[in-house]
Amino acid sequence: MATHASAHAPRETRGRRDGCWALAFVAVAVAALVVGVVARATTPTTGTNVQTWKALRGGEACFLGGERAWRGTLEANKARIEASATRVAAASLGLGAGKGLGKRSRMMIGSDVGAVEGNLGAEQEAVDAESLLRATWPWIVTALVASVFMGIFLMHALKNHSKSVVWGVMYAKVGVLAVVTIASLAHGALQVSLLLAFLTLLSALVVWMWRDELNLVASMIAVSTQSLSDNPHLVSVTMLLQLGVLAYILPLAWFAVSASQHGSAAINKYAIDKATTANACVGYYGQVVDCCTWELEHWVGGYFALVFFAAMWVFAAALECRMYVVGGVVSQWYFAPAGTTNFKGTTKTSLRNAFGPSFGTICYGGFVITAIEFLKAAAEKARRENRGNLLMCCLSICLECIYNIIEYITRFAMIQASMSGEAFCDAARTIADLLQRNFLLAYGTYYFPQTILGTVVLVLSGLFGYSIYTLSDLGYAISGDDNNSKNAIIGGCICFVVSYIVLTFVVMILLNVVDAVFVCYAVDKDRSTIHHPDLHQVFNDVTERQTAKQRTEQENDDANTKYSSV
């Protein structure tokens, strides 16, 4: 077997790449913070949120110029709406029960959005967010702590008992559906029972059809977790990256709220009269509306766009940085000399490369992902607004395929850049040539690891949330709490959501490791070397299975083409 140098380029040979993208990233991130600081420093002094909401609701915030001027504006609103109603049907105006509520009222928890004229006297107070937080924070802390231990246990189980975990979760999924089906049938819900029975049989059929893939994915996960076992700091570093993102985004959200205070109250254009039985106004169709609306200053909308773009770019760059660090650590582990057991310093080296010569490459990759997300949102909006348009439907499908290809190349390009130190575009070309040269592009269609691990996370989170609900409901009932069911449901939902987020984070690290190991396997295959025979065996089975599947589909398409031409 020929001897080759390590595919992981040393730091001394790495030059600074994509520097302009690093400068652009820093400029956008700093600009969002600076403008936010200025907005916060110049925020006008107002009352509390609830007081401001009441002032907008009742009209005190915009009651200027006397009663006569106020009534004149309301009469003008009524005349304008009547003129519009003569040209457009009332249903198409969209003036439902909630039309005319100001931004602040719509954002207030507990605002009377769905009220109609008959309920004007039942004005609801805004719920105190602080009291809600005091009631839920113990569940949040409990869910976070328990989820961390669940993640550690999941990684240990996947490393040593991957097949048992994968098959156990799939059996649990089918079993839970079967139990829910029987329970629904016992309560007399025949239609729901039939639907659940169909889903149960469908899940059992999928498990039976995927039995070979399940075993193969379990083997792939087991051999890939060895890299995480030898480099445990990968998890802590990626957690710090996510905390860094939160440390940036949370102040931005606070600054955005401060910027929203820059504006003025104006009479609501949908208000036509003052309500007689509630501290609010009435709309043309009898709905309850705010007497005043809050109109933002012109620059605030632009700042909101800047905040959203900066937050998206920072979040995407953090994901690319995670992929870069994982790729760098895994490549150092994979191409280490045989018998190496000490991998100390691999994570530190990858971090230095990520925030050093390759920082611009990471920013470039994050910008690509951000642009793709914006384009996806625009395409989805266009599709919703043009339902039934066949051309728009076909265009959306084509664009979705293009976006998926770009994301696929970006993912592997970042791993290649972490190994070689290349610029983003150079790394994308290199990895595309490498995969095509070794007939490995079929791996990109192998969605079983993500699907199966996603099922594992969903089942574990669901079981955890339901367990917390059951235990807390029992505890509240013993203590005599009147709101035991409500509090138990809130606690169970919080634990489910938090555990799902944490476990998804752990699973995403594992999927990144699997992708990085696959790229190292591709380099090995291209060089005709074998560093890890067990990994080669698993990935050979994966690529051969996918290639055979695509070959069969191509043969079927050719046969159908020949048949149709006869």
Long-range contacts (C-beta under 8 A, 24 or more apart in sequence): 1-528, 1-529, 1-530, 2-527, 2-528, 2-529, 4-527, 4-529, 6-332, 6-335, 7-331, 7-335, 7-419, 7-420, 7-520, 7-523, 7-527, 8-328, 8-331, 8-332, 8-335, 8-419, 9-419, 9-420, 9-421, 11-349, 11-352, 11-353, 11-356, 11-357, 13-421, 14-353, 14-356, 14-357, 14-358, 14-421, 15-357, 15-421, 16-356, 16-357, 16-360, 17-357, 17-358, 17-360, 17-361, 17-417, 17-421, 17-422, 17-423, 17-424, 18-360, 18-361, 18-363, 18-364, 18-423, 18-424, 19-360, 20-360, 21-360, 21-361, 21-363, 21-364, 21-367, 21-424, 22-359, 22-360, 22-363, 23-360, 24-363, 24-367, 25-313, 25-317, 25-363, 25-366, 25-367, 28-306, 28-309, 28-310, 28-313, 29-248, 29-310, 29-313, 29-314, 31-306, 31-310, 32-252, 32-255, 32-303, 32-306, 32-307, 32-310, 32-311, 33-251, 33-252, 33-255, 35-255, 35-259, 35-303, 35-306, 36-251, 36-252, 36-254, 36-255, 36-256, 36-258, 36-259, 36-303, 36-307, 37-255, 39-255, 39-258, 39-259, 39-262, 39-303, 40-254, 40-255, 40-258, 42-262, 43-258, 43-259, 43-261, 43-262, 44-261, 44-262, 46-261, 49-104, 49-108, 49-126, 50-108, 50-125, 50-126, 50-128, 52-104, 53-104, 53-105, 53-108, 53-111, 53-126, 54-279, 55-265, 55-292, 56-102, 56-104, 56-105, 56-265, 56-290, 56-291, 56-292, 56-293, 56-294, 57-105, 57-279, 57-280, 57-290, 57-291, 57-292, 58-279, 58-280, 58-291, 59-267, 59-274, 59-281, 59-291, 59-292, 61-265, 61-292, 62-265, 62-266, 62-267, 62-291, 62-292, 63-291, 70-267, 73-267, 74-267, 74-271, 74-272, 74-273, 74-274, 74-281, 75-272, 77-267, 77-268, 77-269, 77-270, 77-271, 77-272, 77-284, 78-272, 78-273, 78-284, 80-269, 81-270, 81-272, 81-284, 82-284, 85-284, 90-285, 95-270, 95-283, 95-284, 95-285, 95-287, 96-287, 97-287, 97-288, 98-287, 99-270, 99-283, 99-287, 99-289, 100-268, 100-269, 100-270, 100-271, 100-281, 100-283, 100-287, 100-289, 100-290, 101-289, 101-290, 102-268, 102-290, 102-292, 102-293, 102-294, 103-260, 103-293, 103-294, 104-290, 104-294, 105-290, 112-280, 112-288, 115-287, 115-288, 116-286, 116-287, 116-288, 117-282, 117-286, 117-287, 117-288, 119-288, 120-275, 120-276, 120-277, 120-278, 120-280, 120-282, 120-288, 121-277, 121-278, 122-278, 123-278, 123-279, 123-280, 135-487, 135-490, 136-490, 136-491, 136-494, 139-468, 139-490, 139-491, 139-494, 139-495, 140-494, 140-498, 142-468, 142-495, 143-468, 143-494, 143-495, 143-497, 143-498, 143-499, 144-498, 144-502, 146-464, 146-495, 146-499, 147-464, 147-498, 147-499, 147-501, 147-502, 147-503, 148-502, 150-460, 150-464, 150-499, 150-502, 150-503, 151-502, 151-503, 151-505, 151-506, 154-456, 154-460, 154-503, 154-506, 154-507, 155-225, 155-228, 155-235, 155-506, 155-510, 158-221, 158-222, 158-225, 158-510, 159-222, 159-225, 159-226, 159-228, 159-229, 160-222, 162-218, 162-219, 162-221, 162-222, 162-225, 163-215, 163-218, 163-219, 163-222, 165-218, 165-456, 166-214, 166-217, 166-218, 166-221, 166-452, 166-456, 167-214, 167-218, 169-455, 169-456, 169-459, 169-460, 170-207, 170-214, 170-452, 170-455, 171-207, 172-459, 172-463, 173-203, 173-455, 173-459, 174-200, 174-203, 174-204, 174-207, 176-459, 176-462, 177-203, 210-448, 212-545, 213-448, 213-545, 214-448, 214-452, 216-448, 216-538, 216-541, 216-542, 216-545, 217-448, 217-449, 217-452, 219-538, 219-541, 220-449, 220-514, 220-538, 220-539, 220-542, 221-449, 221-453, 221-510, 221-514, 223-517, 223-532, 223-534, 223-535, 223-538, 224-510, 224-513, 224-514, 224-517, 224-535, 225-510, 225-513, 227-329, 227-330, 227-333, 227-334, 227-513, 227-516, 227-517, 228-509, 228-510, 228-513, 230-333, 230-341, 230-343, 231-329, 231-330, 231-333, 231-343, 231-346, 231-347, 233-347, 234-325, 234-326, 234-329, 234-347, 234-509, 234-513, 235-506, 235-509, 237-325, 237-347, 237-351, 238-322, 238-325, 238-326, 238-505, 238-509, 239-505, 241-318, 241-321, 241-322, 241-325, 242-318, 242-505, 244-318, 245-314, 245-315, 245-318, 248-311, 248-314, 249-311, 249-314, 249-315, 252-307, 252-310, 252-311, 253-307, 255-307, 256-303, 256-304, 256-307, 259-300, 259-303, 259-304, 260-294, 260-296, 260-300, 262-296, 262-297, 262-299, 262-300, 263-294, 263-295, 263-296, 263-297, 263-300, 264-294, 264-295, 265-292, 265-293, 265-294, 265-295, 266-292, 266-293, 266-294, 266-295, 267-291, 267-292, 267-293, 268-292, 268-293, 269-293, 309-370, 312-370, 312-373, 312-374, 313-363, 313-366, 313-367, 313-370, 314-366, 316-365, 316-366, 316-367, 316-369, 316-370, 316-373, 317-362, 317-363, 317-365, 317-366, 317-367, 318-366, 319-366, 319-369, 320-362, 320-365, 320-366, 320-369, 320-410, 320-414, 321-354, 321-362, 322-509, 322-512, 323-411, 323-414, 323-415, 323-418, 323-512, 323-515, 323-516, 324-350, 324-353, 324-354, 324-358, 324-361, 324-362, 324-414, 324-415, 324-417, 324-418, 325-350, 325-351, 325-354, 325-418, 326-415, 326-418, 326-509, 326-512, 326-513, 326-516, 327-414, 327-415, 327-416, 327-417, 327-418, 327-419, 327-512, 327-516, 327-519, 328-353, 328-354, 328-418, 328-419, 329-516, 330-513, 330-516, 330-517, 330-520, 331-415, 331-418, 331-419, 331-516, 331-519, 331-520, 334-517, 334-520, 334-531, 334-532, 335-520, 335-531, 338-531, 350-418, 353-418, 353-421, 354-418, 357-421, 358-417, 358-418, 358-421, 360-423, 361-414, 361-417, 361-422, 361-423, 361-424, 361-427, 362-414, 364-423, 364-424, 365-410, 365-413, 365-414, 365-417, 365-424, 368-406, 368-410, 368-424, 369-407, 369-410, 372-403, 372-406, 372-407, 375-399, 375-403, 376-400, 376-403, 408-444, 411-515, 412-515, 412-519, 415-515, 415-516, 415-519, 416-519, 419-519, 419-520, 419-523, 431-519, 434-522, 434-523, 434-526, 435-522, 437-526, 438-522, 438-525, 438-526, 439-543, 439-547, 440-518, 440-522, 440-525, 440-543, 442-543, 442-546, 442-547, 442-549, 442-550, 443-518, 443-539, 443-542, 443-543, 443-546, 445-546, 445-550, 446-542, 446-546, 449-511, 449-514, 450-511, 453-507, 453-510, 453-511, 454-504, 454-507, 456-507, 457-500, 457-503, 457-504, 457-507, 458-500, 460-499, 460-503, 461-496, 461-499, 461-500, 461-503, 462-496, 464-495, 464-496, 464-499, 465-492, 465-493, 465-495, 465-496, 465-497, 465-499, 466-492, 466-496, 468-492, 468-495, 469-495
